[in-house]
């Protein structure tokens, strides 16, 4: 059996050798009672760390800044703060214990230009009270099934706020709250080493069944969410539409996906929109399951819960969606403009994923770093078949405080071997995200896709 790791101290990475965990390691009533007390309502350590560089969680952002106008881009609550210090290739060794393997590799690969500006830490994550309440309720009933490939006994909340297995942490990310429904207009770019790029524009819609208020587990019919993505530009790609119906238990029923091809004016099944198949118009710089940092079935990997660690991660990245910042300001050669990125010290759960024997995927191993306050994956290290670090991913997150929820303002996937990167989620030149849009399940069917394509 794999050895699993348990968190002993909130700010330390502690391994417990030889501790095996059964298929369903149910949270005890004593553990559940800690939610909202010693632990945050979603299972993070409420207290700060010993030296005060990570403060206690006190509820996150509970009201938007006074200058925020609903329907406009998000005002930075921390705009007046100054950089505490900057990590560069020259001083990276001083901070190595609080960096991911991938971050250290970025300094080694781009020693002249890569840096990390570190700011004061704000545990800004907050969510609706009903999500907190449901998390505590389902903590007693949620469990994995089919070797961890599905989840039962859960609705609305984080199913495993006190995780015992790595796969439970990944399910927390997949099922985390991001509103009931959302629409966004975003850009994607994969600059060459010299910085040239073609901007691909998407219109995305999310209909998040699992999170919807009033839903029961029976209402889901084994569906987690519906997702629709239309390519708006460039002209040669415009009009293509992807529709996905995501399954909760993908052994019971695989993800269902369809593509509308504007040239043929036809809707076709798209079974390859999964796993390591290339992402839409991404110049082969990311896989399908890297969208939203990780999505889809979990059956091709063995998942190990390594433990908890303090890491400098992208957080409160409001500059990256500020309407005064243009795409050209962000998309610099080799990596994004690090002057616009903000890093803070936070505790993260570390989950290692190792490709199962006989399974196929271009990534042999991946290490995921999940924010303890939101279960959002904030960083990933991906390795190739030679066990060489290949790609490094970061999720630059903000609190969409009118929801409220933590979600990405920009995802960046850096290919160390190619010397290029992919940025997806560029939003500063587009309208801000729209939450709780008026849609129905019938809007996310193949029939609706045909109608949308013919307009």
N, C-alpha and C positions, 0 to 999 in steps of 0.2 A: 504493500500500500504506500501511496505517497505520504510523505511527512508534511504536516501542516503547521502553520505558524499562528500563534495567538498573540494578541496585543496584551502586554502586561503593564507597560507604562505608556501613557498617551503620547509622549514625545520621543519614544525610543523604538527602534526596530529590534524586536526580541523574537528569537526563534525557539520553539519548543520542539526539540528533536524527538522523533518517535511517536508523536501524538497522531493517531489515526482518527478520521472522522467518518461516521457512517453516512449513507446516502442522504438521509434527512436528519440533520443535527438541529433539532428544534430549540429555539430560544426558551430559556426557563422563565418562570414567572418572576423570579428575582431579577433576572436580566431585563425583562420587559419593564419592570417597575422603575428602572433607572432612566428610561426615556423621558425627557423633559425635566429630569432632576440632575444626576451627575452627568448624564448624556444629553445632547441636544435632542429635539423631537425626532430627528432622522438618524440618530445613533452616533454623531460625532462626540468627541470629548469636549464638554462644555467649558472646562477650565482652560486658562492659558498655559503656556509653558513656564518652566522654572525661571528663566531670565527675563520674561516679559516681552520677548520679541514677537510672540504670538499672544494676542489678548484673549480674554474669555469671550465666548459667544453670548451676546445679550439680546438676541432676537433679529440681528441683521438690520437691513433697511426696512423700516416699517411705514415710512411716509416718503413720497417723492420729494426731491429738493423743491423749494418754494418757486424757483424760476422755471421748473419743468412745465411744459404745455402738452397736454394729452394730444397725441397725433403727430407730434414733432420728434426729432431725434432726442436721444436721452442726454440730459444734462449730467456732466461729471460732478458727483458730490465731493470729489477730492481734488478738484482742479488747482487749488492753491498750494498743494503739497509739493515739497521739493524732494529731489532724489537723495536718499540716505547715503548711498555709495554705488559705484559702478563696478561690475565684474568684467574684467578683460582677460585676454590671453596672458597678460603679464602678472596678474594676481589670482588667477583662477584656482591655484593650489590652496589658497587660504580658505576657499569656500567649497572645496571639492566634496566634503561630506554632506553638503546640502544641495547638491546638483544631481540630476539624473545622468545616467551613462550617455544618453543622447546629447544632453546639453554640453557635457565635457567634450564630446566629439565635435560639436559645432565650433567650440573655441579652437580646437586643434586644427580643424579643416579651414576655418576662416580667421586666422589669428590677427590679421590686419584690420578687419572691419567688424567682427562680431563682438557684441557686448550685451550686458544685461543691466539695465537701470533698476535698482531695487528701491522700493518705496515703503513707507509704513504699512503694516498689515492691517487690513480691515476685514473682519469676518462678516461681510455684508450679505451673505446668503439668507434669504427669507422666502417663505412659501405660505400659501393660505392655511388657516387654522384647520380646515377640513382635511388637508393632506397630513398634517401632524396627527390629528385624531385617528385617521384611518391607518396610518403607519403603526401606531400603538395597537390598534385593534387587530390588524392582520399579522402582526409579529407572532401571535400565538397560533396562527393557522397556516401561514404561507409555507410551502415546501416545494422542492424540486421533484420532478418526475422524469422517467425515461433517461436515467443516468445524468440528470441535470439539464436535459435538452428542453424541458418545459417547466412551467410554474403553475401550481394550483393553490387554491385557498387565499387568493390575493386579488385586490381591486383598489384602485386609486392611490394608495400609499406606497412607500418604499417597502418591498416585501421582506427584506433581510437587513434591518437596521443594525443588527448585531451578527454579522456574517461569520460563518464557521468554515466556509469553503470559498475558493476563488471564484467559482462559477456564480455563486450568490452575489458577489460584488459586481460582476458584469451584468447580471440581471437587474441589479439596482440601477445601474446606468441606463439600461435599455428601457426600464419602466419608470424612470424618474419623471417628475412633473415639469412640464413646459407650457402649461395652459391646456384648455380643452380643445382649442383649435387655433391655427395660426396661418398667416400668409406672409411671405417675404419676397422681395425682389433683390437679388444678390448677383454679384459678379464673381467670376472665376478666371484666374490667369495662371499660366505656367511660363514665367519668363525664361528666356535663354540665358546663358552665362553672361552675355553682354547686356541683358536687361530688356530686350525686346519681347513684346507679348501681344497676343490677341485676346481681347476681353470677351468672355462668353457670359451672356446674361441669362439668368434663370428666373422664372416665377415659380416658387414652391408653395405648396399648401400641405398642412398637416391636420389631420382629423384624428385626435388622440383618444380613441375609445376608452382605453384603460383608465385615463385620468378624469373622464367626464363625471361631473357631479351627478349623483343619483343613480349611476350605473351599478349593476350587480355583476358578479362574476358570470352568472348565467346569461346576461345580456350580451356578453362579448362574443359568444359563439366561436371561441378560440382565436379571436382577432385582437391584436394590440392597438394598431393604428392603421389609417389609410394615408397614403402619401402620393401627391401628384406633382410632377415637375415638368414645366414647359420651357423649351429653349426659345428665348426671345431674340437673341442676336449671337453671332453674326448672321447675315442673311442666308448663307449657305447651310446653316444648321437650324434656322428658325422654323418653328412650327412642330417640331418633334415633341411628343408628350409621353412621359413615362407615368404609369399608374402602378402602385404597389399596395397590396393588401397583406399586412404583416401578421404572421401567426404567433400565438403565444407558445404553443407546443408544436415545434416544427418536425417532430417525428410523426405526430398525428396528422399533420397537414403542412406541407411545405409552403413557403411564401408563394403567393400568386402575383404575377406581374404581367403587364401588357405594355406594348409600345404602339403609338400612333405614328405612322410614317407619312409625312405630308406629300411626298412625291407619289406614293402609291395610293394615298387616301384610304389606308386600310389600318385596322387594329390587329396586331398579332400578339400571341403569347410570347413572353420574354423570360423563359426559365433560367437564362444565364445571368440575370441581374441579381447576383449573389456572390458570396465568397470572394475569390480573387480575380473575378472577371473585371476588366478595366472600368473605371468610373466614367460617367457621361462626359464626353468632350474634355477629358482631363489629360490628354497627351500621354496616357499610360503612366501618369505620375501618382495615381492612387488606385486602390481596388474598390470594388463595390462596397465591401464591408468596412471600409475606412470612413465612409460618409458619416458625419456626426460622431467621428472618432472611433466608434464601433457600432455596428448594427447587424441584425440578422441572426442566423442560427449559430449555436455555440458548439455543435457536435464534432468539429474537426480538431479540437484542441483539448488537452488536459490542462485544467486550471488549478493553480496553486495560490493560496492566500499567504503571501509572504509576511505581511504585517503592516505596521504603520511607520511613517518616516517624515521628518521635517524636510521640506524641499522648497526652493524658490520656484514659484510657478507663475504663469501669466494670470493676472487677476485684476478685476476692476479696470478693464482695458477700454475705457470710454473714449479715449482719443481715436481709436481705430474706427469708430462709427460717427465721429464728429463731422458735421456737414462742411466745416471749413477745411477739412483734410481731403485731398483728392486722391484718386487711385494711384496716380503717378508719384505722389508723395510716399505712398506705402510700398509700392512695387519697385524696389531698388535691386540692382544686380546681386545674385548669389543668395540673398536672404532679404526678408522684409526690412524696412527702415526701423532699426531697433530703438531709435529715439522716440518712436511712437508707441513702443511696447512698454508695459508696466509689469514688474515682477514683485511679488510679495512672498514672505515666508509663511507657508501654511502646512498643516499636517495632511498627508495623503495616505490612502490605502494603496499598497503595492500588490499587484496580481500578476503572476507569471503565467503565460500561456505557451505550452509546448505542443507542437503538431503531433497528433496521434500516429502511431505506427500504421502505415498503409494509407493514411489520409493524404489528400493533395491540397497544397496551398503554396504560394510563392514565398510566404513568410514561415520559416521553420519555427521561430520563437518570437513572441512579443511580450514586452513588459508594459503594463498599464499602470498609470498613476491616477487615482481617483480622489477628488476633493472630498474631505471628510464631512463637509457641511452641506453638500448638494448631491453627491454621488456622480457628478459630472466627471468624465475622463478629461484630464487637463494635459496629459502628456503620454506619449507612447514611444517606445524604442522597438523597432522591427528589424529582425535578423534574417539573412538569406540562408540558403542551403549549406553554405560553408561556415555557418555560425559567425559570419561577419556582420557587424552593425551596418544596416543598409539605409533605412529611412527613419527620420526623427519627426514626430508630430507634436504640435502644441495647439491647444484650444485656448484662445484669448477670450475670456468670459467676462460678462457683466451681469449685474442684477437688472433685469427688466422690471423695474420696481412698480409699474402700474399693474402687474399680474398678481403677485410678484413671483419671479423665478430666475434662477441662474441658468444661462445658456450662452452659446458662443456669439461673439461679435466678429470673429474671424478664426478659421482653421488654417493652419500652415503645415504642410507636409514637405519635408526637406529630404531630397535624395542625395546622400553624401557621396555616392559613387558617381553620379552623373553631374554633380555640381549645380543642381537646379532645385527649384522648389515649386510647389503648387499652393496658391492661396485661394480659398473658397469661402465665400460669405461677405465679400466686399460690399459694403452697404452705405458708405458715407455719401455717395453721389446718387443713391436711390432713396425712395420713400422709406421711412422707418418700418419696422415689423408691425404687423397688425395682428392683434390677439383676439381670440373668441369671436372669430368671423362666423357669419350665419351660413352654415352649410348643413346638409343632411348626408346620411350614409349613401343615399341614391346618387349623390354627386360624384361618387368614387367607384363607379362600376364600369365595365367595358362599354355598356350602352351609352353612358354619359361621356365616355372618352370619344366615342364615335361622333356624338353630337358636337362636342367641343372642337374636334378636328375639322369638321365640315363648315364651321362658321367662318 
